Amino acid sequence: MAAERWMLQTKKADFHEMARIHHITPVTARIIRNRDIVGEEAVEKYLRGSLKDLYSPHLLKDMDLAVEILKEKTEQGKRIRIVGDYDIDGVCSTYLLFRALTRIGAHVDYEIPDRIRDGYGINESIIRAAAEDGVDTILTCDNGIAAVAQISLAKELGLTVLITDHHDIMQEDGHDLLPPADAVVNPKQSECSYPYPEICGGMVAYKLVKALYEAFSVSEEEWLSMLEFAAIATVGDVMKLRDENRIIVKEGLKRIANTKSIGLLKLIERNDLDKDQITAYHIGFVIGPCLNAGGRLQTA
């Protein structure tokens, strides 16, 4: 068996000076530079970023509009249906939104597409079923940004549609091709000024939860009590651990030991894990596959 050969990247910087300023080793300084983290503020945030460094959800385009609509629908007792996805990001997104909307008193249920019957994302049968069930508002998470024809049908049937997603947006003549939804919350929109668009669907949902809780005067601690699910979604969807993602995963891992989620605690217990020693590895290769398996074995 041939010996491994390590190739060192050679991006230039004064690694000893970086090490001195940030109290790290020159090797760590080189790794950070190789990841294109440049500037004292960026390096410090990478190393020691905290919850206070998270960006405001109100920086997301249409966030305030989505909250305004959900607040109105909740107060009017209108029926809201969350449409999620069957992977780890979609499941966590659905859970976060369902828990939050239930908390504020919304009349809410959810639908996760069947992998075999429905395929990925919202489809016409899901929309027609919602209309037949008397649903007033559809709220997507981790899907919907490409569903132009499907959302057009929903609008024809008189439904209010709110999209939360993080996937890339189709282009037409150099412009975003967006579904005709009442609000679209996706950091990848060209007109969205969100500072770090490389977040997962669970993070977009988690941002919406924060803005909703603010609108309903729910304490920030209740929002923070769900942080571990944004972290699980971020690792499970293989997002880059930079900027906001790095902070949410670091803080989320700390909080898993004290999670109030019986389901998550049982998954940890069933896999013979120590809840006080959960790492990103355990999310990516133990807990995450369990959540993904639901949609493969039967329904998520």
N, C-alpha and C positions, 0 to 999 in steps of 0.2 A: 504494500500500500504506500503510495507516494506521500511524502511529508507535505503538510499544509504550507502554503506560501501566503503570507500576509502582505498586501499592498497598501502602503500608507498614502493617504491623500496629502496633498502639499499646499493647501490653501494657506496664504501667508498672514501672519499676525505676530505680534510680540507676545508669545505665549507666557513667558516668565512675568511680564508686566500684568497680563490678564490674571495670572495666578495670584500675584501679589494683591491686586485690587480686590478680587472677589473671594480670596481665601480658599482657593482650590489648587489642585496640582496642575502643572503644565500640560500633562496628558489630558486631563479633563478640559482644560482650556482649548486644546487642539481639537478635541471631539466636538465641542460647542461651535467652534469656528467652522469645522467641516460641515456642520448642520446649518450653516449660513445664518447663525445668530450673531449679529454684529451690533456693536454699540454698548456702552456700559449699562444703559437702562434695560435694553433687551436681554442682555446676559443676566442681569440681576433678577429680572422677571422670570427668566427661564429657570434659574436656580432656586429662587425663593418667592415666587409668585404666590399670592394668597387670594382668598375670596374677594377681598376688596379690589382686586385687579380685574375681576370679571366685568364684561361690558354690559351696559344697560340694555335691557330688551327693547326699549323704545327706539333704539338706533336701527332696528330692523324695519324695513319698509312695510307698511300696512299693519304693523303690530298694533298700534293704537286703534286702528279701524276694526281689526279682528276682535279686540277686547271690547270695544264699544258695542259691536253686534252681539257678541256672546252675553254681555251684561244685559242688554235689552231682551234677548231671547230668554234668558234665565228668569228675569223679572216678570216676563209675560207668561212663563210656564210653557213655552214652546218646546216641542220635542227635538232633541239634538242627537244625532248619531255620529259617532267617531268611526271613521274607516281607516284601519291601520294596515299593517303588513305582517307576514308570518316569520320574518327573521328577527334576530335579537334586537335590532334597532327599532323595528316596527312594533314589536311586542312591548318593549320598554316605553316607547312613545305613547302607545295606546294606554298603557297602565298609568303613566303620568297624567295624561289628559283626563282619563276617566276618573281617577282619584280626585283630581282638582275640581272638575266640574261637579262631581258628587258633593264635594266639600262645600261649594258655594250654593248648593241647592238646586242645581240644574236638573231638568228632566232628561236624563242622558242614558244612552246605551251604546254598544259598540259592535262593529262587524269587522272581522279579520278575514280577508279572502282565503278561500281554500286553494292550496297550491295546485291541485290537479284540476278541480272544477273551474276555478276562477282565473288562475294564473296570477301574475303580479299586478297589484294596484287595483284601483277602482274601475268597475266595468258597468256596462249598461244594465245588467241584471241586478246588480247591487243597488243601482240608482232607482230602477223601477220598483224594487222591493221596498226601498225606503219610502217612496211616494205612496205606495199601497198601504204601508204601515202607519201613515199619518205623520211621518217625520217632516219637520219644518226646515231643519238646518243640517247639512252634512259638513263635518269637520274632518279633513284628511290629515294624516300624519305619516311621514316617511314615504309619501307617494302623492300623486295627483298633478305634479307639475307638467307632465307630458300628456295628460288626459284631456286634450282640447275637445274632441268630439263628445266624450262622455260628460264633461261638465256642461257643454252646450245643451245636451239632452236634459240634464238636471235643471237648468235654467228654464227650458221649455216647459218642464213639468211644474214650475213654480217654486222650486227649492232654493233656499239660500245656501251658498257653498263657500266655505272657507278652506283654503289650502295651506297646510304647513308642510314643508318639504325641504330637502337640501341637495337634491340631485341637480345635475347640470341642466340648463334650459336650452331648448331647441331655438335655433336662430332662423330668421326669415328676412332676407335683404338687410342683414346687419343689425336687426332688432330682435329683442326677446319675443318669442312666440308663446304667449301665455294663454291658459284657459280663461274663459269669461267668468271667473269666479268673483264673488263679492269682495274678497280680500285674498291676497297671495303673500304669504310670509315665507320667503326663501332668500337667504343671504347671497345666493348666486345671481340674483337679478342685477342687471346692469345699472339700474337706478337706485340700488340699495347701497347705503354708505356704511354698512356694518364693518367694523375694523378687521374682523377675522372670519371670512366666509367659509373656511374649511371645517365646519362643524357638522355633526351628524343630525339625523332626524330627531333623535332623542333630545339633543341639546336645543334644537329649535322648539320642540314641545316644552322643554323645561323653562325656556325663556318666556313662552306664552303663559305658563303656570305662574311665573313670578309676576308678570304684568297683571294677570287676572286677580291674583291674591292682593296685589296693591289696590286694585279697583274695588275689591270687596272687603278691604281692611282686615285681611287675614295676616297673622303675624309672619314675619320673615322666617322665624324658626320652623314653622310648619313647611315652608318651602324648602328650607335646608334639610329637613328630615327626609326628603326624597332625593337628595343629591346623589346617592349611590347609584340610582338607576340611570341618571345621565352619564355617570362614569362607566357603568356596565355597557351602555349603548355605545359610548365612544370607543372603548376597547374592542367591543364585539364587531363594530363596523370598520375596524382597522383604520381609524383616523390618525393622522400624524400627531404625536404627542408634543405639540408646540403650543405656545401662547395659551389661550383659554383652555384648550383640550388638556394640556399638561396639568393645569391647576385643578380642573374638575376631576381628573383621574386621581391625582394625589390626595385631594380632600375626600373624594368618594371612597377610596380604599380605607382611609382612616375611619370612616363612618359605618362601614359594613359591619364591624364588630358590634355596633349598637343599633343595627337596623331594627325597625319595628315590623318589618315584613315577615310574616310567618312563612310565606312561600320561599323567600330567599334563604331564610334560616334552615328550612327543611332541605333545600337543595344542598346547602353547605354540609349539613349533617349527613345526608344520604351519601355524599361523595367523600365522607371521612376527612373533611377539611377542618382546620382550626380557624374559627371565625375571627380570631385575633391576629391571624397571620396570612390574610388573603392578599395576594399580589395580582398584578396585571396578567401574569401567566395563568393563574387559576381562573380568571374571568375568560381569557381568550381560549383556553384549552380544556376547561372542565365545566364551569358554570354556563358559559356561552353556548357550547354545543348542546347542553341539556335544553336550553331555551329554544335553540334552533330545531331540535329534534321534534318538538311538538307539532310543528307544521309539516314535518316529513312523515311522521307516524300516523297522525290523524289530522287534527286541526290545532292551530296555534292558540 
